[in-house]
Amino acid sequence: MSHVPPPKRHPYDQWAPDARALDIVGDKWTLLIVRDLASGPRRFVELQRVLPGISTEQLRSRLNRMVADGMLTRKRYREVPPRVDYELTDRARDLMPVLGELARWGYEWAWSPPRESETVDLGAIFRLAPGLVQPEGETGTVEFKVDGDAGASCTFTVSGTEVTLSEHGTDRADARVSGDRSAWIRAFSPDRDRSGLEISGDEQLAETLLAGLQAGQQHSTRSARAVV
């Protein structure tokens, strides 16, 4: 049996595996931190940037708890100013399929075009790839690029049955998908309008990534009516 984290301050106090899991991952922000570390280690300030709405104290508290729970590792570097990286452990990476299923449920029952109050970070959708995309023996690399948005490139490596990603561009992609910010938003909104995206290279591989990240949107008309 793996190491069992100490009880939370407010546990569910129920001897059931789902309750035990929620003791660890049921707090606000925890699963989104897992998602946002799926592409690799991040510094504290980088996590603040991709998690709008979280306070400095909330983030510090949540990261400390996740380290204590064996969900994250914390690595300190002897630099000036001090640098600390947070990275997922295997325990946390095993949650990516769970996040994928949660995203599918969200597409099915809670999806709509962006609300005025919502921050639109396309990378938040891209980072779901390890949990959402299910390749069937395909291999290769695909770059997604948001034109006009400095640094908004993501490279996916498809290897047999899994997908990994890095939030950097590459000169050696087998396929590329590009478009401006509004084109990407239309592509992931309920209508799945990809007309503004340009695909080059291995179109089948690009389709695997796009279709996987849009999983569940075939019923989007009902979803949009439900949440508007």
C-alpha atoms as one frame of an Amber mdcrd trajectory, in Angstrom:
protein
   0.000   0.000   0.000   1.273   3.482  -0.847   1.934   6.097   1.784  -1.366
   7.345   3.260  -1.391  11.136   3.721  -2.348  12.506   7.128  -6.024  13.390
   7.634  -7.234  16.801   6.536  -8.321  19.438   8.994 -11.938  18.774   7.933
 -12.064  15.205   6.612 -15.241  13.474   5.492 -14.600  10.856   8.196 -16.103
   8.077   6.120 -14.357   4.790   5.397 -14.998   4.734   1.645 -12.440   5.104
  -1.164 -14.217   8.021  -2.801 -14.405   9.904   0.509 -10.702   9.232   1.120
  -9.907  10.541  -2.376 -11.966  13.679  -1.815 -10.151  14.233   1.485  -7.065
  14.805  -0.680  -8.330  16.328  -3.931 -11.733  17.772  -3.018 -10.512  21.232
  -2.007 -10.973  24.166  -4.356  -7.985  24.634  -6.710  -6.349  21.245  -6.069
  -7.397  19.571  -9.323  -6.672  22.714 -11.329  -3.152  22.799  -9.877  -2.721
  19.191 -11.021  -3.943  20.174 -14.501  -1.627  23.164 -14.698   1.418  21.117
 -13.712   0.652  18.463 -16.344   3.035  20.177 -18.757   5.934  20.135 -16.303
   7.290  21.947 -13.232   6.243  25.521 -12.516   7.329  28.227 -10.136   4.948
  29.792  -7.631   4.513  32.966  -9.713   3.797  30.903 -12.830   1.025  29.060
 -11.025  -0.409  32.395  -9.884  -0.468  33.522 -13.515  -2.421  30.491 -14.798
  -4.802  30.359 -11.819  -6.682  33.670 -11.888  -8.698  34.281  -8.774  -6.487
  32.436  -6.296  -4.895  34.574  -3.614  -1.230  34.333  -2.697  -2.104  32.844
   0.686  -4.552  30.331  -0.813  -1.968  29.137  -3.305   0.774  28.872  -0.710
  -1.500  26.921   1.635  -2.722  24.588  -1.102   0.787  23.855  -2.397   2.056
  23.125   1.114  -0.832  20.721   1.673  -0.293  18.980  -1.663   3.393  18.493
  -0.850   2.413  17.013   2.529  -0.095  14.722   0.773   2.560  13.385  -1.578
   0.930  15.043  -4.599   3.767  17.452  -5.377   7.503  17.720  -4.946   9.127
  21.035  -4.098  12.619  21.706  -5.414  14.627  24.683  -4.221  17.463  26.201
  -6.259  20.333  28.207  -4.874  19.644  31.288  -6.940  19.099  34.981  -6.292
  16.237  35.670  -6.093  15.307  32.256  -4.648  13.646  29.838  -7.063  11.294
  27.003  -6.096   9.732  24.590  -8.582   6.660  22.437  -7.966   6.183  19.186
  -9.882   3.591  16.411  -9.926   4.350  13.069  -8.326   3.152   9.794  -9.851
   0.252   9.882  -7.388  -0.925  13.179  -8.842  -0.283  12.209 -12.480  -2.628
   9.274 -12.007  -5.406  11.859 -11.671  -5.129  12.979 -15.306  -7.681  10.391
 -16.559  -9.991  11.563 -13.771  -9.573  15.160 -14.963 -10.272  13.947 -18.485
 -13.566  12.389 -17.414 -14.454  15.523 -15.459 -13.784  17.610 -18.580 -15.990
  15.298 -20.666 -18.781  15.766 -18.123 -18.218  19.520 -18.307 -18.499  19.491
 -22.101 -21.675  17.421 -21.868 -23.513  19.263 -19.121 -21.911  22.635 -18.357
 -20.359  24.017 -21.542 -21.059  27.293 -23.347 -19.122  30.117 -25.022 -16.980
  32.108 -22.560 -18.887  34.133 -19.979 -17.956  37.766 -19.458 -16.614  36.998
 -15.994 -14.376  34.125 -17.147 -10.678  34.358 -17.945  -9.944  32.624 -21.236
  -6.671  30.703 -21.091  -6.563  28.281 -24.013  -3.606  26.584 -22.367  -5.955
  25.412 -19.608  -7.747  23.293 -22.227  -4.531  22.210 -23.935  -3.119  20.984
 -20.606  -5.984  18.477 -20.335  -4.527  16.471 -23.238  -2.891  13.718 -21.125
  -6.306  12.933 -19.644  -8.570  13.646 -22.624  -6.743  12.440 -25.728  -6.759
   8.713 -26.365  -4.458   7.926 -29.307  -4.665   4.472 -30.845  -1.093   3.577
 -31.663  -0.235   6.871 -33.350   3.105   8.575 -32.831   4.418  12.016 -33.622
   4.435  15.624 -32.477   1.795  18.298 -32.982   2.217  22.007 -32.328  -0.758
  24.198 -31.445  -0.028  27.885 -31.955  -2.185  30.861 -30.983  -1.189  33.554
 -33.482  -0.614  37.005 -32.088  -0.327  35.708 -28.518   3.325  35.786 -27.505
   4.462  32.499 -26.027   1.140  30.749 -26.630   2.466  27.602 -28.250   2.059
  24.047 -27.050   3.754  20.921 -28.391   2.132  17.525 -27.906   4.062  14.284
 -28.189   1.863  11.328 -29.084   3.443   7.990 -28.282   1.314   4.892 -28.758
  -1.313   5.232 -26.050  -0.268   8.394 -24.224   0.181  12.093 -24.775   2.666
  14.402 -23.097   3.041  18.111 -23.658   5.321  21.068 -23.220   4.276  24.700
 -23.436   6.850  25.595 -26.046   6.937  25.582 -29.817   9.056  23.236 -31.906
  10.729  23.329 -35.315  10.204  19.589 -35.812   6.462  19.102 -35.537   4.814
  16.443 -37.699   1.667  18.574 -37.724   0.764  22.142 -36.854  -2.526  23.778
 -36.004  -2.596  27.561 -35.895  -5.104  30.362 -35.660  -5.698  33.573 -33.801
  -7.233  33.673 -30.344 -10.797  34.140 -31.584 -10.438  31.199 -33.991  -9.333
  28.908 -31.169 -12.198  30.075 -28.962 -14.676  29.285 -31.748 -13.091  25.867
 -32.222 -13.589  24.927 -28.569 -16.984  26.600 -28.137 -20.114  24.431 -28.478
 -20.415  24.924 -32.266 -16.883  23.507 -32.773 -16.224  25.911 -35.633 -12.715
  25.088 -36.851 -12.942  27.229 -39.983 -10.465  29.740 -38.582  -7.784  27.134
 -37.819  -5.071  26.206 -40.316  -3.724  22.632 -40.274  -0.484  21.618 -41.944
   1.500  18.387 -42.015  -0.011  15.145 -40.734  -3.709  16.010 -40.701  -4.755
  12.712 -39.107  -2.414  13.271 -36.170  -3.659  16.840 -35.780  -7.239  15.573
 -35.876  -6.455  13.098 -33.086  -5.394  15.989 -30.827  -8.216  18.330 -31.792
 -10.962  15.717 -31.546  -9.586  14.406 -28.271  -9.492  17.849 -26.685 -13.043
  18.531 -27.885 -14.327  15.254 -26.435 -17.993  15.276 -25.504 -18.916  18.334
 -27.535 -21.142  16.335 -29.895 -24.009  17.119 -27.509 -22.985  20.743 -27.076
 -26.264  22.282 -28.225 -28.046  20.823 -25.216 -25.158  21.857 -22.959 -25.219
  25.456 -24.193 -28.944  25.738 -23.537 -28.437  24.330 -20.036 -25.910  26.912
 -18.873 -26.792  30.143 -20.670
